[in-house]
């Protein structure tokens, strides 16, 4: 067959670039016409000389390729109103106004869609295990994974804080990370700046702002490129990070809490940026005001959500994880 192969990813996050190509041999044509769904925009085209690509009637018309047998394009996508949609890309090889060969590809574009359901006006916390009733229902109705940041806002009687075991873990962790990064800098002097930036992100993840997320993405691209090329450096970094966590005196408590966190969210395609936040409890009712913000796996920011004030009361003094106030994905029977 003249058409040897073609490609378009079967699925992608909305906002992600879609590469596509087609390969052929022994095929005469005077143009290649490309049509795509409205949710897509041509970003790049490869192996096409200047002035040999025109736009006619919502089609991309390629008059000639530089090297016969290959055409490649990159299509950009954007966040859409629909959380999931199917799009298509069509290639027509035309000779004398007749379509000789036709290829049609489809891709499924999706995104997370985090929705707050039932938000109670009051939550009661009881018992030594901090049972909470009712809970705040939060669901991801989309198909993509959402990373959620939960924080208290100014004016809230109850403010987010970290329990003592997390504070101890983080103090040791920061010390060990600094020691490990300093040692790595002595052995890999050419990566000193990269390691300094790595230390910054390891002890303080980026906030959900466009500028910080963009800087973090650029750093991760650079780090990934270096680690994939320099295996000795990659092994040294991984070993240093593992030691900084495993030799921590609070590792057991930290591991237990993280395990409980993952068990609580199940397979709901929701991850928490900072799962270690707690609030204080007392027998006196106090108002809690929460703000939720999320990003997808491309670091694209979703619309922030400000919850209505919630009155929190307990039957004893203590503290409770913010995560225990939520029901993830479904109502409890």
N, C-alpha and C positions, 0 to 999 in steps of 0.2 A: 504493500500500500504506500502511496506517496506520503501520507502523514505518518510519521514514525512515532511521535508521542506528544502529549500536551500535559499541562499542569496548572492547577489552581487549588489552593488549600481548601479542604472540605468544610472547615469551620475556623472562625477567628473571633476575637473580641472586637466589639465595635470600637473604632478608633485605631485599630491595628492596620498596618499596611499589608496588602495582598500581592505577593509576587505571582506572575503567571508567565508561561512561555509555551511555544509550540515549535516542534522540530519536524522537518520534512526533507524529502529527497526526490529528485527527478519530477518536479512539479512546476509547470509553466503557469504563470499568472501575470496579470497586469496590475493587480492591487489586492491588498488584504484589508477587509473591512472588519472593524472591531466594534461591537456594541456591548454596552454594559448597563446594569441597573442604575437608577437615579441615585441610589445611596453611595455610589462609587465615583471617584474622580481620578483621572489619569495623573500620576505623579512623575513617573519616569518611563522612557521607552528606550530600548537597547537595539543596537545593530541596524539603526535607521539613519541615513545621511540627513544632513540639514536640508530643509525645504522639501523633504520627501514624505512628510506626514502632515495631513490637513484634516480639518474638522468639517464634515458635511452632514447636515440633517441628523444631528446627534450621533454621528458615527465618527470613529477614528479611521481615516483612510490612509493606509501605508502604500505609497507608490513604488517604493523600491527598498531593498535591504542591502547593507554593505557586503555581507558574506551570505551567500545563498544557503538556506537550510535552517535558519534560526531567527526567531523574533521573540523578544522578551519585553514585558511591561511590568510596572508596579502601580497598583491602584490604591489610593488612600480611602479609608472609611471614616465615618464620623459617628458620634453618639446620636442615636435616633430615638424618636418618641416610643417606638415599639421596642420592647426589651429583647425580642428575637425576631429575625426576619431572614428569608432566603433571597439571595441575589444571584445574578447570572452574568456570565461573560461569554460572548459568542465571537468566533473567528470565521469569516467567510473568505475563501480564496476564489477570486473572480478573474475570469478571462473572457473578453468580449461580451461583457455584461451577463455572463452566465456563471452561477456559483458551481465551481468544480468540487470543492471540498468544504465541509462545514464541521466545526467543533463547537460544542456547547458545554460549559462548565457551570456548576452551581456551588455556592458556598453558604454556610449557615453563620450569620452574624448574631452575636448575643452579648448581653451585658448583665451585671448584677442589678437587682432592683430591691433594695432594702426598704422594708415597710414596717412602721410601728403600728401594731394592732391595738389591743386593749391597753390603755394606760390608766391604771387605777389612781384614784384621788388619794388613797391611803394604803400603806403597806404595813402589816404587822409582822414583826420578827419574834419568834418564840423558840424556847428551848436552847440547850447547849449546842445543838447542831445548826442553829440559826435557820429554822424553817421559815419561809416567807410566803405569805398569802395576802392578797393575790399577787401575781407576778406581771411584769411588763412583757407583753408578747411582741417579739421581733422576728420577722421572717425575711428571707431572701427569695422573692418570687421570680427572680431571673435565673439564668443558667450559669453566669460567671461568678467566681469567688469574690467576695467583698472583704476588705480589711477595714475594720471598724475601730474608731477611736472614741472612747467614752470618757467624758470629763465633766466635772462640776463647773458651774459658771459663777461669776461674782453675784452676790446677793443670795446665794444658797446658804442656809444655816449650816448644812453639812458639807464639808469640803473633802475632796479626795486626798487620801494620804496613803503611805505605804506601811505595812505592819513591820514589826521589829525584825523578823527573820529575813524579810526582803531587804531591809536597810543593811543588815549585817552581810547578807550575800553580796549586795551591790558594792559595799565598801571593799570587801576582799576581792571581788571581781575586778573593780577598777584598778586596784593596786597590782593584781596579777597581770592584767592586760597591759598596763603601762610597763611592767617589768619585762614581759614577753616581747612587746613591740620594740622596746629599747635594745634588747638583745638581738632581735632580728635586724635592726638598723645597722648594728656593728658588722653583721655577716653579709648583709645585702645593702651596701651603702647607696647603690644606684637607685634603690626604691625607697629612699628615706621619706620623700614627700608623700608618696603613695601610702606608706605605712602610717604616717602621722594622720592622714585623712581617715584611714581605716580605724585607727584608735578612736577618733572623734565619733564616728558612727557606731562603733561597738558599745560605747558607754552612753551615747545619747542619740537614739534613732531620730530621723528627720521628722519635723512637724508636717502636717498635711497642708502645706502651702505650695503654690505652683513653683515658686523659685527654689525652695528647699528640695522638693521632689525632683525638679529638673537637675539640680546639682547632684543629688544622690544617684539619679539614673546615669548621668555622665560618668560619675566615679565608678559605679558598678560595671559599666561597659569597659572602662579602662582596666579595672582590676581583673575582670573575667578574661580579657585579652592577654594580660600578663601571665595570669595563673595557667592558662591553657598552653602557653608557649614555654614557660619556665617551670618544669616539673619539680626541680629541687626546691625552688622558692615556694611553690604551692604546697608541697609536703611539709615544709617548715612552718608555714602559716597555719595550716590545719592542725598540726601537732601542738603549736603554741596555744591556739584557741581552745582546743580540747582540754589541755592541762589547766588552763585558767578556770574552767568550769568544774572539772571533775575533782580537783584537789580542794575545792572550796568547802569549808567546814559546815556550811549550811546547804550543801548540795542535796542531801536526803530530803529535807523539808521543802526545798525548792522543787525538786523532782516530783514529790508527792502533789504539791499544789498544781504544777503544770499538767500532771496526769489527770487530776480531777477536772481541770479546765477543759482539756480535750474531750474527756468523757461527757462533760456537760453540753458541749456544742454538737457532739456527734458528727454526722455527715451533712450538716446544714449549709456548707459552702460559705461559712462566715468565720473569719479569723479576727482576733482582737489584737490591736496594735500594742496595748499595754494592759495585760490581764491581771496586774498585781495591785490595782487600786482598791482601797477599802474606804469605808466611812465609819465614823464612830456611832455607837448606839447608847441610848439611855432610856429610862422609863418615861421621860418627858418627850412628847411629840416634837419633832423638828422638821422643817421643810427642806426637801431635796430638789434642786434644779439641775437637770442634766442636759448636756449638748452632745449629740452624736454626729460624727462625720465619718465618711467612708471613702475609700479609693478602690479601684479595681487593680488587677495584676499588671496593668500598664501604667500605674500611678496616676490615673485620671481621677479627678476629684468629683465625687457625687454631691448632690445638694445637701447641706447640713440640716440637721433636724434638732429643734429645740423642744424638749418635752415640757408639758405643763407641770406646774409644781406638784410634788407628791409629799404627803405627810408620812414620815417614818417614825414608828414607835416600837419599842421592845419591852420584853418582860424582865430584862436585866441589862446591866451596863456591859459594854464590850465593843466589838467591831465586827463588821461583816464585809465580805467581798462584794463589790458592785455587781459582779457577774451573777451572784445569787438572787438578785432582784429581777432577773430576766428569765423568760421562758423562750428557748431558741427554736423557732420554726413551727411549733405546733402547740396547741393547748393541752394541758394535762387533763386526763380523764378523771 
